[in-house]
């Protein structure tokens, strides 16, 4: 503990803040991915809590497929959802690989 205190005293504050941000970046990315996946994956929870007034992607897909029969719009929306999910996953893998090598 004394060594850490001495390092913090000798190093400028912005370097210590930069180091703390770099060390917490993988955890921040993992938490963001989990929240993102859970937000897009749930269908029942927004339907119950929002009462249909809160637009969520899963609810919009359900409406487009089952009630409006707009298959092309539902396909486009699900493709955008897939691309965004894969981009977030690739970014997570890139951050994880970058953190493992440094």
HUCOR-V301211 format. One record per residue. N is the residue number from 1. RES is the residue in one small letter. PHI is phi in whole degrees, -180 to 180 (999 if undefined). D_FIRST is the distance of its C-alpha to the first C-alpha in Angstrom with 1 decimal. Layout:
((N,RES,PHI,D_FIRST) (N,RES,PHI,D_FIRST))
//
This chain:
((1,x,999,0.0) (2,x,-66,3.8) (3,x,-65,5.4) (4,x,-64,5.2) (5,x,-64,6.2) (6,x,-68,8.7) (7,x,-65,10.0) (8,x,-65,10.8) (9,x,-70,12.5) (10,x,-87,14.5) (11,x,-91,15.6) (12,x,-59,18.3) (13,x,-62,17.8) (14,x,-70,20.4) (15,x,-72,18.7) (16,x,-64,15.5) (17,x,-67,17.9) (18,x,-64,19.9) (19,x,-65,17.2) (20,x,-64,16.3) (21,x,-66,20.1) (22,x,-66,20.6) (23,x,-73,18.2) (24,x,-93,19.8) (25,x,-61,23.3) (26,x,-62,24.2) (27,x,-68,23.4) (28,x,-64,25.3) (29,x,-65,28.2) (30,x,-64,28.4) (31,x,-64,28.5) (32,x,-65,31.1) (33,x,-64,33.2) (34,x,-63,33.1) (35,x,-65,34.2) (36,x,-61,36.9) (37,x,-66,38.3) (38,x,-67,38.5) (39,x,-66,40.1) (40,x,-82,42.8) (41,x,-81,43.3) (42,x,-77,44.2) (43,x,-116,47.8) (44,x,-72,48.5) (45,x,-59,45.6) (46,x,-67,46.5) (47,x,-67,50.2) (48,x,-77,49.7) (49,x,-73,47.2) (50,x,-86,48.8) (51,x,66,52.3) (52,x,83,53.3) (53,x,-89,52.6) (54,x,-97,49.2) (55,x,-76,49.8) (56,x,-123,47.6) (57,x,-65,48.2) (58,x,-64,49.1) (59,x,-68,51.5) (60,x,-64,53.1) (61,x,-64,53.7) (62,x,-62,55.3) (63,x,-64,57.6) (64,x,-66,58.5) (65,x,-87,59.4) (66,x,-88,60.9) (67,x,-108,62.5) (68,x,-99,63.3) (69,x,54,63.9) (70,x,-102,62.2) (71,x,-63,61.2) (72,x,-68,60.7) (73,x,-70,58.3) (74,x,-64,56.4) (75,x,-66,56.1) (76,x,-65,54.9) (77,x,-65,52.3) (78,x,-70,51.0) (79,x,-68,50.9) (80,x,-62,48.8) (81,x,-61,46.5) (82,x,-65,46.3) (83,x,-65,45.6) (84,x,-65,42.8) (85,x,-64,41.2) (86,x,-67,41.5) (87,x,-65,40.1) (88,x,-65,37.0) (89,x,-67,36.7) (90,x,-64,37.1) (91,x,-64,34.5) (92,x,-64,32.1) (93,x,-65,32.9) (94,x,-66,32.6) (95,x,-65,29.1) (96,x,-65,28.1) (97,x,-69,29.7) (98,x,-67,28.2) (99,x,-71,24.6) (100,x,-75,25.3) (101,x,-87,26.6) (102,x,-97,23.8))
//
